[in-house]
Amino acid sequence: MKGVKSLVKIDLNCDIGEGYGRYNFGNDAEIMKYVSSINVACGFHAGDPVTMNRTVELALNAGVSIGAHPGLPDLMGFGRRAMNISFEEAKAYTIYQIGALKAFVESMGGQLHHVKPHGALYNMAATDELLSRALAEAVYAVDKNLVYIGLSGSKMVQIAENVGLKTAHEVFADRAYTAQGTLVSRDIEGAVLHDIDHVMHHVLRMVNDGKVLTMEGQELNIKANTVCVHGDNDKAIQLIKKLKSELENNHISICAF
């Protein structure tokens, strides 16, 4: 209709299912009310069979798109410590984890939608071409129709496309960026954004204008298909609710990519 502004579309995703055994983190059921996609830990950096099963059941009931969130075999470090792994190991680890989650999803009549590497594996793949190829080939080997989520503008997205996968460029609501377009290390103060008003401005700039202000004060071009909010952020629920409201108030429709 004339005079009605067309909606921009964006996916809003969150990493969940990150409990393990008797330990639970975040409020997964509440988070699923406000996002369009979830990335489920597959047992290496977090998660276990019971947690995966429960998380998939919640997701299917909530109607969100389900993705596998494979990480490094590092429960103690929550998958956030870099590890020196071979091409063969990276590919095998990824196939193993995707396959595990895919079985849970399909056993309940659902369909796995995407794959997004976790933590250090994700950050390493953003700049390591050989690792990026191992991950992309693993996804393709399991199911070439799965969407591969990677850091916006990074090698991991380019290589996944070269392998033949559909991809989604991901930006982060609660993380600061470097001048190289990578995420600021969590070891550096200011890497995780906690001020909600700052986060709102940060996301709207990336989604509407395709721009991000780096920690060094430099403005970079960035492509946004999906926005991630971390479920382990201490203000996760508050942040996700506010972000959903702010996006919709700015004529941005939230839906799975």
Backbone torsions as a table, in degrees:
resi	resn	phi	psi	omega
1	MET	NA	144.5	178.7
2	LYS	-64.9	135.2	177.3
3	GLY	90.1	-6.1	178.2
4	VAL	-101.1	123.7	-178.6
5	LYS	-71.4	129.4	179.6
6	SER	-69.1	148.0	-176.6
7	LEU	-83.3	134.2	166.5
8	VAL	-80.5	143.7	-179.7
9	LYS	-111.4	139.8	177.9
10	ILE	-146.4	144.0	173.2
11	ASP	-89.7	140.8	176.5
12	LEU	-117.6	115.1	-175.4
13	ASN	-119.5	160.0	179.6
14	CYS	-146.1	141.7	176.7
15	ASP	-85.2	119.7	-176.4
16	ILE	-138.0	-173.0	-177.2
17	GLY	67.3	32.4	-171.9
18	GLU	-99.7	18.9	170.6
19	GLY	-79.2	175.5	178.8
20	TYR	-157.4	122.8	-179.2
21	GLY	59.2	-121.0	-178.5
22	ARG	-86.8	-0.4	-175.8
23	TYR	-100.7	126.3	178.9
24	ASN	-118.2	141.1	179.7
25	PHE	-131.4	133.1	176.1
26	GLY	76.3	169.9	179.9
27	ASN	-113.7	81.7	-172.8
28	ASP	-59.4	-43.8	-177.7
29	ALA	-61.2	-39.3	179.6
30	GLU	-72.0	-41.5	179.5
31	ILE	-58.4	-39.6	-176.3
32	MET	-64.5	-15.3	177.7
33	LYS	-72.3	-18.3	-170.8
34	TYR	-119.9	-7.5	-179.3
35	VAL	-110.4	167.7	178.7
36	SER	-107.5	-17.9	179.1
37	SER	-141.9	150.2	174.8
38	ILE	-130.0	154.4	177.8
39	ASN	-121.0	117.0	-170.1
40	VAL	-100.6	125.3	176.5
41	ALA	-58.3	139.8	-170.6
42	CYS	-112.2	18.2	171.8
43	GLY	106.1	-13.4	-178.5
44	PHE	-88.4	-51.7	178.5
45	HIS	-94.5	-21.8	-179.7
46	ALA	-171.2	171.5	179.9
47	GLY	85.1	161.1	175.6
48	ASP	-155.4	171.1	-176.0
49	PRO	-53.7	-43.5	-179.0
50	VAL	-67.0	-43.1	179.4
51	THR	-64.4	-42.7	178.1
52	MET	-61.0	-45.5	-180.0
53	ASN	-60.6	-45.8	-179.5
54	ARG	-65.0	-41.4	-178.0
55	THR	-66.8	-41.5	178.3
56	VAL	-63.4	-41.3	178.7
57	GLU	-62.1	-44.0	176.8
58	LEU	-60.2	-43.5	-176.9
59	ALA	-65.7	-41.8	179.2
60	LEU	-65.3	-37.8	177.3
61	ASN	-68.2	-32.1	-179.2
62	ALA	-82.9	-16.6	178.3
63	GLY	77.2	25.4	177.6
64	VAL	-95.5	156.3	177.3
65	SER	-74.3	138.1	-174.1
66	ILE	-108.3	130.6	177.3
67	GLY	-127.2	153.1	174.3
68	ALA	-83.9	143.3	-176.8
69	HIS	-124.7	71.2	-176.6
70	PRO	-72.3	142.3	-179.6
71	GLY	-134.3	-175.4	176.0
72	LEU	-75.2	153.4	179.8
73	PRO	-75.7	78.2	-171.0
74	ASP	-149.1	70.2	179.0
75	LEU	-60.6	-40.1	-177.8
76	MET	-62.0	-35.8	-178.3
77	GLY	-102.1	9.5	179.6
78	PHE	55.2	28.5	176.6
79	GLY	68.8	15.3	-176.6
80	ARG	-104.8	9.9	176.4
81	ARG	-108.5	130.8	-179.9
82	ALA	-64.0	141.8	177.7
83	MET	-131.4	146.2	177.8
84	ASN	-89.0	99.1	-179.5
85	ILE	-119.6	152.8	-178.5
86	SER	-81.3	169.2	175.6
87	PHE	-57.8	-46.8	-178.4
88	GLU	-62.3	-42.8	179.4
89	GLU	-64.5	-46.3	-178.7
90	ALA	-59.3	-43.3	-179.1
91	LYS	-66.9	-44.3	-178.9
92	ALA	-66.5	-43.0	178.5
93	TYR	-58.0	-41.5	-175.6
94	THR	-71.5	-45.0	177.6
95	ILE	-59.5	-44.2	-179.4
96	TYR	-57.3	-47.7	-175.8
97	GLN	-72.6	-41.0	177.4
98	ILE	-62.1	-44.1	-178.6
99	GLY	-60.3	-39.7	179.5
100	ALA	-62.7	-48.3	-178.7
101	LEU	-69.0	-39.2	179.8
102	LYS	-57.7	-38.3	179.3
103	ALA	-63.9	-42.6	178.3
104	PHE	-63.0	-45.0	-178.2
105	VAL	-62.5	-47.6	-175.7
106	GLU	-72.5	-28.2	178.3
107	SER	-66.1	-20.9	179.1
108	MET	-103.6	11.3	176.6
109	GLY	85.0	10.8	179.4
110	GLY	-97.3	-174.1	179.6
111	GLN	-138.4	129.2	176.8
112	LEU	-68.5	135.7	-172.1
113	HIS	-104.1	-39.3	-173.7
114	HIS	-153.9	173.6	175.5
115	VAL	-134.3	134.6	176.0
116	LYS	-136.6	115.3	177.3
117	PRO	-60.4	156.3	-176.4
118	HIS	-107.0	148.2	163.9
119	GLY	48.8	-125.9	-176.8
120	ALA	-62.8	-34.1	178.1
121	LEU	-61.5	-42.0	178.1
122	TYR	-63.9	-49.8	-177.3
123	ASN	-66.1	-38.2	177.2
124	MET	-64.6	-43.5	-177.8
125	ALA	-66.8	-24.7	-179.2
126	ALA	-62.3	-24.7	-177.3
127	THR	-124.8	-8.3	-176.6
128	ASP	-106.0	108.1	-174.6
129	GLU	-65.1	-39.7	-178.3
130	LEU	-67.3	-43.2	177.1
131	LEU	-64.6	-41.0	178.1
132	SER	-58.5	-41.8	179.8
133	ARG	-66.7	-39.6	179.1
134	ALA	-60.6	-44.8	-179.3
135	LEU	-66.6	-44.4	-178.8
136	ALA	-64.6	-41.2	179.0
137	GLU	-66.4	-34.3	177.5
138	ALA	-64.4	-46.6	178.9
139	VAL	-60.5	-47.0	-178.3
140	TYR	-61.4	-38.7	-178.6
141	ALA	-65.9	-35.4	179.4
142	VAL	-75.5	-48.4	-178.3
143	ASP	-165.5	107.9	-176.5
144	LYS	-67.4	-10.6	179.5
145	ASN	-90.1	-5.9	177.1
146	LEU	-68.7	142.1	175.5
147	VAL	-83.6	137.0	-179.8
148	TYR	-103.7	120.6	178.5
149	ILE	-96.4	128.9	178.8
150	GLY	-142.6	166.5	-179.6
151	LEU	-59.1	128.7	-175.5
152	SER	-51.7	126.6	176.2
153	GLY	76.5	6.5	-173.6
154	SER	-90.0	171.1	177.3
155	LYS	-62.2	-34.0	-177.0
156	MET	-62.6	-34.8	177.5
157	VAL	-73.6	-45.2	179.9
158	GLN	-59.3	-45.1	-177.9
159	ILE	-69.7	-38.8	176.8
160	ALA	-59.7	-40.4	177.7
161	GLU	-65.7	-39.2	178.3
162	ASN	-64.4	-34.1	178.3
163	VAL	-70.5	-23.9	177.7
164	GLY	114.8	14.1	-179.6
165	LEU	-91.9	151.0	167.0
166	LYS	-75.5	141.8	-175.2
167	THR	-129.3	161.7	173.6
168	ALA	-133.5	127.9	177.8
169	HIS	-81.4	122.2	-175.3
170	GLU	-104.3	138.1	171.7
171	VAL	-121.1	161.3	-172.9
172	PHE	-116.9	125.9	-178.6
173	ALA	-69.1	-37.9	-169.8
174	ASP	-113.7	24.9	179.2
175	ARG	-128.8	146.6	176.3
176	ALA	-87.9	154.4	-177.6
177	TYR	-112.1	151.6	174.1
178	THR	-91.7	171.4	178.2
179	ALA	-65.6	-17.4	178.5
180	GLN	-88.5	-1.0	179.9
181	GLY	85.1	7.2	176.8
182	THR	-95.6	170.4	179.1
183	LEU	-80.3	139.8	176.0
184	VAL	-65.3	135.3	179.9
185	SER	-56.6	139.2	178.9
186	ARG	-63.5	-16.0	177.4
187	ASP	-73.0	-14.1	-177.5
188	ILE	-98.8	132.8	179.1
189	GLU	-59.8	133.4	-179.8
190	GLY	94.8	-1.5	-178.8
191	ALA	-67.2	-36.5	178.2
192	VAL	-102.8	127.8	-177.3
193	LEU	-89.5	128.3	-177.6
194	HIS	-114.0	-24.3	-179.2
195	ASP	-74.0	116.8	-172.2
196	ILE	-64.3	-39.9	178.7
197	ASP	-63.4	-39.2	177.0
198	HIS	-63.0	-43.7	179.6
199	VAL	-61.2	-41.9	-179.9
200	MET	-60.2	-46.6	179.9
201	HIS	-64.2	-43.6	179.8
202	HIS	-56.6	-48.0	-177.5
203	VAL	-70.3	-45.5	-178.9
204	LEU	-61.3	-36.7	176.8
205	ARG	-63.9	-41.8	-179.2
206	MET	-69.4	-43.1	-176.0
207	VAL	-75.6	-47.2	-176.0
208	ASN	-81.4	-39.3	-172.4
209	ASP	-108.4	-10.8	-178.2
210	GLY	65.4	34.3	-177.7
211	LYS	-131.0	148.7	173.4
212	VAL	-139.4	138.2	177.4
213	LEU	-92.9	121.4	-177.3
214	THR	-79.4	168.8	178.9
215	MET	-61.9	-27.4	179.8
216	GLU	-83.0	-2.6	178.9
217	GLY	90.2	10.2	-179.8
218	GLN	-94.7	140.9	178.8
219	GLU	-94.9	128.1	-179.5
220	LEU	-118.6	150.2	171.0
221	ASN	-77.4	142.4	-179.1
222	ILE	-149.0	144.5	179.3
223	LYS	-105.9	132.9	-176.5
224	ALA	-124.1	112.6	170.3
225	ASN	-103.4	-28.1	-178.3
226	THR	-147.8	141.8	-179.2
227	VAL	-112.1	129.3	179.1
228	CYS	-101.4	135.1	168.3
229	VAL	-121.2	127.2	-176.7
230	HIS	-76.1	130.6	-179.3
231	GLY	-70.1	-17.8	-179.6
232	ASP	-94.5	3.7	171.7
233	ASN	-63.9	136.5	-175.1
234	ASP	-65.7	-11.3	177.0
235	LYS	-119.2	29.6	-171.0
236	ALA	-55.2	-53.8	-176.6
237	ILE	-62.7	-47.9	179.5
238	GLN	-59.0	-42.6	-178.5
239	LEU	-66.7	-45.5	-177.8
240	ILE	-66.6	-42.3	178.5
241	LYS	-61.9	-45.5	179.9
242	LYS	-65.4	-40.7	-178.4
243	LEU	-65.6	-43.5	177.9
244	LYS	-59.4	-45.4	179.8
245	SER	-63.5	-43.9	-177.9
246	GLU	-65.6	-41.6	178.7
247	LEU	-63.0	-46.8	-178.9
248	GLU	-66.6	-35.8	176.5
249	ASN	-65.9	-20.6	178.8
250	ASN	-103.3	27.3	175.9
251	HIS	59.2	36.7	176.8
252	ILE	-113.2	118.2	-177.5
253	SER	-86.5	132.0	-179.9
254	ILE	-96.1	118.6	178.4
255	CYS	-157.6	155.3	-179.6
256	ALA	-61.6	142.1	-178.5
257	PHE	-69.5	NA	NA
